[in-house]
């Protein structure tokens, strides 16, 4: 009774103050209701005392990673006086992570100061505030720092880059709160800017909970085109049928459905988002209707875990009737200190086998990358013409993924490592820039970092912009990622590859390898070397995007897949094509496969919805019927056995999906003309988040002259001087038209696109016309000759 009275006094005395402060001074990325926050506070407060939880301090904590995970303390056996001492610190913790958990960074700092005034008797962790600690029931009411729960990180060379997760206080604190809520089957909605690590941290926690807490995680991703019926089928497919009208988790387990990008579905004409309304019905009634028989189906032991960036840029505001069921948490942007910890741990572990002078550059590479990432985020801002100028933690991660591709023997000294670092930085941050001015800004920023952090005295753009690392200089079975110092050797390799391509393909390809073209090919080869390497190639028609991709696939012996649009080609035919390349990449041992997809082939936006799902999760919901799914599982089972994994159907299917993600390289070729690209980037976030973007700039004079010389080389009966003159004339005309188009746009605000395709058409039209005129001349000559011959015959 005394404890009840104390708890009631805490609620009555402190909750109104907290709500008033939040509404007056706070900013919430996802709006909440007062009643929702109070309900969340009650749930979290109750969850902290949950003795039935699997572990004492969450499944992601250090004390849960041992052979015997620490169990929650038995509170019933605790002395009442000692128990009462825990009530206020635990209330303070729950108060902080509900009323103070929904605000962005500035709101958090203000709220932290107020909490210290409202809870003067609670002893916070040393040198920290209310967000920096937790209550350890085994050690009394005094708060402990989150660092006590951070597991140690050990770099393992054999593990995939995507499985390297460096624990830090940020990951542990959010895992703790989410773990406590899920232990009581309470829904959580985690929000925060794109790329702060929401999905990764939650997925890591759920995998730990699968081992320790009998949780079965189910992963789903929404996009703008997601439909309610499709969502329902996907959820029902993952649940076990208990009775005719009862679905749920397997025996003695609970299912947690993680829905990423939950606020993406489009709002229909009446203002609702149908998939969200379906989930709301599930949250309200714990079930939904059978779509065919119209019977009600109950669902038990299933919890929703939601994840999304704040509304804006294609993301919509969700109805409060849905979000009120969830405990809203806002994840702040990753601090510089946390980024240094994460990437510093990875690169230091990786460079341990390198020479001492290279190992010493670990901190410089981490600090320099983070500094440039911050500068890009501050100065290169997205606009309607460059909607992909959104930089997040994934980009920093891609730089280090690139650095981890080398072997010690191919980086002989510190200068080579510095060039590698600059190359990877350029591939991630510079290749997406759409004009020479932005590229010049990038080079200036990067050269300052080279001077300040790597002590490079002279940074000559002519030399540094030609730095190239690639893996196609050796035969396919002994390929390594190394620096290409000899441009002649690179050119020879590419010409040989082009010849080989022409021998093995009916559609011939005659490429001119000018410096820009070689650059694009090396970038694509780098992407195809990486697991989960997907590319978005943006350029106007005829700029060589598809040709570069086909050549790279041929060089790396990657299976090529494309769709062929025929009359009546629709979603069903596209799904059949999808099965082919997914089975190629994921079935059995899985082989490297490339799916080349052009924006002119998107006759139905659902095509992109499927591609978005594959980029995000490696699978398309309900793509394979049960008989085909069994066939895939049977083909993949030997691989699971070789890897020492479970041979159960679900585990083998998870391996198939994982192999699809690792081995399938999706190459999207899109045009920046019009608003289609901008709209698609907004509606399908994976196009930017999961792809490395390479922007094709207009062809330089070198390329134009090279192409025209190659095309005009075949002309018969014309001297080399005339051919050169015509070649230069073609180039000059093209550049003059480009200049005039710029003037036209400046004066009339109307854009005229002059593409490389127009240039190729100009040359082919010229060749056609000259052949036509030749034929006319030959005909006239033959007629004249015939006439002369006849006159001669008559005279004789």
ChimeraX attribute file (.defattr): number of C-alpha atoms within 10 A of each C-alpha:
attribute: neighborCount
match mode: 1-to-1
recipient: residues
	/A:1	6
	/A:2	9
	/A:3	14
	/A:4	9
	/A:5	9
	/A:6	13
	/A:7	16
	/A:8	11
	/A:9	12
	/A:10	15
	/A:11	16
	/A:12	10
	/A:13	12
	/A:14	15
	/A:15	18
	/A:16	13
	/A:17	13
	/A:18	19
	/A:19	18
	/A:20	12
	/A:21	17
	/A:22	21
	/A:23	13
	/A:24	9
	/A:25	11
	/A:26	19
	/A:27	16
	/A:28	19
	/A:29	18
	/A:30	23
	/A:31	16
	/A:32	18
	/A:33	14
	/A:34	16
	/A:35	11
	/A:36	19
	/A:37	25
	/A:38	18
	/A:39	17
	/A:40	26
	/A:41	23
	/A:42	16
	/A:43	19
	/A:44	27
	/A:45	21
	/A:46	16
	/A:47	22
	/A:48	24
	/A:49	19
	/A:50	19
	/A:51	16
	/A:52	14
	/A:53	21
	/A:54	21
	/A:55	24
	/A:56	24
	/A:57	28
	/A:58	31
	/A:59	29
	/A:60	28
	/A:61	27
	/A:62	19
	/A:63	20
	/A:64	21
	/A:65	15
	/A:66	9
	/A:67	7
	/A:68	9
	/A:69	18
	/A:70	18
	/A:71	16
	/A:72	20
	/A:73	17
	/A:74	13
	/A:75	14
	/A:76	9
	/A:77	8
	/A:78	11
	/A:79	9
	/A:80	12
	/A:81	9
	/A:82	12
	/A:83	16
	/A:84	16
	/A:85	14
	/A:86	18
	/A:87	18
	/A:88	17
	/A:89	22
	/A:90	23
	/A:91	21
	/A:92	22
	/A:93	23
	/A:94	24
	/A:95	26
	/A:96	20
	/A:97	24
	/A:98	24
	/A:99	25
	/A:100	29
	/A:101	23
	/A:102	29
	/A:103	26
	/A:104	22
	/A:105	16
	/A:106	12
	/A:107	18
	/A:108	23
	/A:109	14
	/A:110	16
	/A:111	22
	/A:112	16
	/A:113	12
	/A:114	14
	/A:115	19
	/A:116	16
	/A:117	9
	/A:118	14
	/A:119	16
	/A:120	9
	/A:121	10
	/A:122	19
	/A:123	15
	/A:124	24
	/A:125	18
	/A:126	11
	/A:127	7
	/A:128	11
	/A:129	16
	/A:130	25
	/A:131	20
	/A:132	18
	/A:133	22
	/A:134	26
	/A:135	22
	/A:136	18
	/A:137	20
	/A:138	10
	/A:139	9
	/A:140	14
	/A:141	22
	/A:142	17
	/A:143	22
	/A:144	19
	/A:145	22
	/A:146	21
	/A:147	17
	/A:148	14
	/A:149	23
	/A:150	20
	/A:151	18
	/A:152	10
	/A:153	15
	/A:154	12
	/A:155	16
	/A:156	13
	/A:157	11
	/A:158	6
	/A:159	9
	/A:160	11
	/A:161	18
	/A:162	12
	/A:163	10
	/A:164	15
	/A:165	18
	/A:166	20
	/A:167	22
	/A:168	19
	/A:169	18
	/A:170	20
	/A:171	24
	/A:172	25
	/A:173	25
	/A:174	21
	/A:175	22
	/A:176	21
	/A:177	23
	/A:178	24
	/A:179	27
	/A:180	26
	/A:181	24
	/A:182	23
	/A:183	22
	/A:184	17
	/A:185	19
	/A:186	21
	/A:187	23
	/A:188	24
	/A:189	23
	/A:190	25
	/A:191	24
	/A:192	22
	/A:193	19
	/A:194	20
	/A:195	19
	/A:196	19
	/A:197	20
	/A:198	22
	/A:199	19
	/A:200	15
	/A:201	18
	/A:202	21
	/A:203	16
	/A:204	17
	/A:205	23
	/A:206	25
	/A:207	16
	/A:208	19
	/A:209	23
	/A:210	18
	/A:211	11
	/A:212	17
	/A:213	19
	/A:214	16
	/A:215	23
	/A:216	20
	/A:217	21
	/A:218	18
	/A:219	14
	/A:220	21
	/A:221	22
	/A:222	22
	/A:223	25
	/A:224	24
	/A:225	17
	/A:226	20
	/A:227	17
	/A:228	17
	/A:229	13
	/A:230	13
	/A:231	20
	/A:232	17
	/A:233	14
	/A:234	16
	/A:235	15
	/A:236	15
	/A:237	12
	/A:238	18
	/A:239	19
	/A:240	14
	/A:241	15
	/A:242	14
	/A:243	10
	/A:244	10
	/A:245	15
	/A:246	15
	/A:247	20
	/A:248	20
	/A:249	20
	/A:250	16
	/A:251	10
	/A:252	8
	/A:253	15
	/A:254	22
	/A:255	23
	/A:256	23
	/A:257	20
	/A:258	23
	/A:259	19
	/A:260	22
	/A:261	23
	/A:262	24
	/A:263	27
	/A:264	30
	/A:265	24
	/A:266	20
	/A:267	18
	/A:268	9
	/A:269	7
	/A:270	6
	/A:271	9
	/A:272	14
	/A:273	23
	/A:274	18
	/A:275	23
	/A:276	23
	/A:277	16
	/A:278	20
	/A:279	19
	/A:280	21
	/A:281	16
	/A:282	20
	/A:283	21
	/A:284	13
	/A:285	12
	/A:286	16
	/A:287	20
	/A:288	21
	/A:289	16
	/A:290	14
	/A:291	11
	/A:292	6
	/A:293	7
	/A:294	9
	/A:295	12
	/A:296	14
	/A:297	17
	/A:298	17
	/A:299	22
	/A:300	15
	/A:301	17
	/A:302	25
	/A:303	23
	/A:304	22
	/A:305	25
	/A:306	25
	/A:307	23
	/A:308	24
	/A:309	25
	/A:310	21
	/A:311	16
	/A:312	11
	/A:313	14
	/A:314	19
	/A:315	22
	/A:316	18
	/A:317	16
	/A:318	20
	/A:319	16
	/A:320	14
	/A:321	14
	/A:322	17
	/A:323	22
	/A:324	22
	/A:325	20
	/A:326	22
	/A:327	28
	/A:328	29
	/A:329	26
	/A:330	26
	/A:331	22
	/A:332	19
	/A:333	17
	/A:334	15
	/A:335	11
	/A:336	13
	/A:337	8
	/A:338	17
	/A:339	19
	/A:340	16
	/A:341	15
	/A:342	19
	/A:343	23
	/A:344	20
	/A:345	20
	/A:346	24
	/A:347	21
	/A:348	17
	/A:349	17
	/A:350	20
	/A:351	19
	/A:352	15
	/A:353	12
	/A:354	16
	/A:355	15
	/A:356	12
	/A:357	13
	/A:358	20
	/A:359	18
	/A:360	15
	/A:361	19
	/A:362	22
	/A:363	17
	/A:364	18
	/A:365	26
	/A:366	24
	/A:367	19
	/A:368	22
	/A:369	25
	/A:370	18
	/A:371	16
	/A:372	19
	/A:373	18
	/A:374	15
	/A:375	13
	/A:376	20
	/A:377	15
	/A:378	10
	/A:379	10
	/A:380	17
	/A:381	13
	/A:382	13
	/A:383	11
	/A:384	9
	/A:385	14
	/A:386	16
	/A:387	16
	/A:388	22
	/A:389	19
	/A:390	17
	/A:391	22
	/A:392	20
	/A:393	17
	/A:394	15
	/A:395	20
	/A:396	21
	/A:397	17
	/A:398	19
	/A:399	22
	/A:400	21
	/A:401	19
	/A:402	21
	/A:403	20
	/A:404	16
	/A:405	14
	/A:406	18
	/A:407	16
	/A:408	15
	/A:409	10
	/A:410	13
	/A:411	20
	/A:412	14
	/A:413	15
	/A:414	17
	/A:415	14
	/A:416	15
	/A:417	22
	/A:418	19
	/A:419	18
	/A:420	21
	/A:421	21
	/A:422	24
	/A:423	22
	/A:424	22
	/A:425	26
	/A:426	19
	/A:427	19
	/A:428	22
	/A:429	23
	/A:430	21
	/A:431	19
	/A:432	22
	/A:433	22
	/A:434	19
	/A:435	12
	/A:436	10
	/A:437	10
	/A:438	14
	/A:439	17
	/A:440	14
	/A:441	15
	/A:442	20
	/A:443	19
	/A:444	14
	/A:445	15
	/A:446	20
	/A:447	21
	/A:448	16
	/A:449	21
	/A:450	22
	/A:451	13
	/A:452	13
	/A:453	15
	/A:454	17
	/A:455	11
	/A:456	14
	/A:457	10
	/A:458	9
	/A:459	16
	/A:460	9
	/A:461	13
	/A:462	8
	/A:463	8
	/A:464	14
	/A:465	13
	/A:466	14
	/A:467	17
	/A:468	21
	/A:469	21
	/A:470	19
	/A:471	20
	/A:472	23
	/A:473	18
	/A:474	12
	/A:475	11
	/A:476	12
	/A:477	7
	/A:478	9
	/A:479	13
	/A:480	19
	/A:481	21
	/A:482	21
	/A:483	19
	/A:484	18
	/A:485	12
	/A:486	9
	/A:487	13
	/A:488	9
	/A:489	12
	/A:490	18
	/A:491	16
	/A:492	13
	/A:493	16
	/A:494	21
	/A:495	16
	/A:496	13
	/A:497	18
	/A:498	21
	/A:499	15
	/A:500	14
	/A:501	21
	/A:502	15
	/A:503	11
	/A:504	10
	/A:505	10
	/A:506	8
	/A:507	8
	/A:508	12
	/A:509	14
	/A:510	14
	/A:511	18
	/A:512	21
	/A:513	18
	/A:514	18
	/A:515	15
	/A:516	16
	/A:517	19
	/A:518	18
	/A:519	16
	/A:520	21
	/A:521	22
	/A:522	21
	/A:523	25
	/A:524	26
	/A:525	23
	/A:526	21
	/A:527	21
	/A:528	26
	/A:529	20
	/A:530	16
	/A:531	19
	/A:532	22
	/A:533	24
	/A:534	24
	/A:535	24
	/A:536	22
	/A:537	25
	/A:538	22
	/A:539	22
	/A:540	22
	/A:541	19
	/A:542	15
	/A:543	19
	/A:544	18
	/A:545	26
	/A:546	18
	/A:547	15
	/A:548	20
	/A:549	25
	/A:550	21
	/A:551	22
	/A:552	27
	/A:553	23
	/A:554	18
	/A:555	21
	/A:556	20
	/A:557	13
	/A:558	20
	/A:559	18
	/A:560	16
	/A:561	18
	/A:562	14
	/A:563	15
	/A:564	11
	/A:565	14
	/A:566	8
	/A:567	6
	/A:568	7
	/A:569	12
	/A:570	15
	/A:571	14
	/A:572	9
	/A:573	14
	/A:574	17
	/A:575	15
	/A:576	12
	/A:577	16
	/A:578	23
	/A:579	16
	/A:580	11
	/A:581	22
	/A:582	25
	/A:583	21
	/A:584	22
	/A:585	27
	/A:586	27
	/A:587	24
	/A:588	20
	/A:589	16
	/A:590	20
	/A:591	19
	/A:592	23
	/A:593	26
	/A:594	27
	/A:595	24
	/A:596	19
	/A:597	21
	/A:598	17
	/A:599	13
	/A:600	10
	/A:601	12
	/A:602	13
	/A:603	13
	/A:604	11
	/A:605	12
	/A:606	16
	/A:607	18
	/A:608	20
	/A:609	21
	/A:610	22
	/A:611	22
	/A:612	23
	/A:613	19
	/A:614	22
	/A:615	25
	/A:616	20
	/A:617	18
	/A:618	23
	/A:619	24
	/A:620	23
	/A:621	18
	/A:622	12
	/A:623	14
	/A:624	16
	/A:625	8
	/A:626	10
	/A:627	9
	/A:628	12
	/A:629	15
	/A:630	14
	/A:631	12
	/A:632	19
	/A:633	24
	/A:634	17
	/A:635	18
	/A:636	23
	/A:637	24
	/A:638	16
	/A:639	19
	/A:640	21
	/A:641	12
	/A:642	9
	/A:643	9
	/A:644	9
	/A:645	14
	/A:646	13
	/A:647	18
	/A:648	11
	/A:649	14
	/A:650	12
	/A:651	15
	/A:652	23
	/A:653	22
	/A:654	14
	/A:655	23
	/A:656	29
	/A:657	21
	/A:658	18
	/A:659	26
	/A:660	29
	/A:661	24
	/A:662	22
	/A:663	24
	/A:664	30
	/A:665	30
	/A:666	23
	/A:667	25
	/A:668	22
	/A:669	22
	/A:670	20
	/A:671	19
	/A:672	16
	/A:673	16
	/A:674	10
	/A:675	11
	/A:676	13
	/A:677	20
	/A:678	17
	/A:679	14
	/A:680	17
	/A:681	17
	/A:682	21
	/A:683	22
	/A:684	22
	/A:685	23
	/A:686	18
	/A:687	24
	/A:688	19
	/A:689	21
	/A:690	18
	/A:691	21
	/A:692	24
	/A:693	24
	/A:694	24
	/A:695	22
	/A:696	23
	/A:697	16
	/A:698	17
	/A:699	16
	/A:700	13
	/A:701	15
	/A:702	12
	/A:703	19
	/A:704	24
	/A:705	22
	/A:706	17
	/A:707	22
	/A:708	24
	/A:709	21
	/A:710	14
	/A:711	17
	/A:712	19
	/A:713	14
	/A:714	11
	/A:715	13
	/A:716	8
	/A:717	6
	/A:718	11
	/A:719	9
	/A:720	13
	/A:721	9
	/A:722	10
	/A:723	17
	/A:724	16
	/A:725	11
	/A:726	18
	/A:727	22
	/A:728	18
	/A:729	14
	/A:730	21
	/A:731	21
	/A:732	15
	/A:733	13
	/A:734	20
	/A:735	18
	/A:736	12
	/A:737	14
	/A:738	17
	/A:739	12
	/A:740	13
	/A:741	17
	/A:742	16
	/A:743	14
	/A:744	14
	/A:745	12
	/A:746	11
	/A:747	9
	/A:748	8
	/A:749	10
	/A:750	12
	/A:751	14
	/A:752	14
	/A:753	14
	/A:754	17
	/A:755	18
	/A:756	20
	/A:757	14
	/A:758	14
	/A:759	20
	/A:760	17
	/A:761	13
	/A:762	16
	/A:763	21
	/A:764	15
	/A:765	12
	/A:766	15
	/A:767	16
	/A:768	12
	/A:769	12
	/A:770	13
	/A:771	14
	/A:772	12
	/A:773	12
	/A:774	12
	/A:775	12
	/A:776	12
	/A:777	12
	/A:778	12
	/A:779	12
	/A:780	12
	/A:781	12
	/A:782	12
	/A:783	12
	/A:784	12
	/A:785	12
	/A:786	12
	/A:787	12
	/A:788	12
	/A:789	12
	/A:790	12
	/A:791	11
	/A:792	10
	/A:793	9
	/A:794	8
	/A:795	7
	/A:796	6
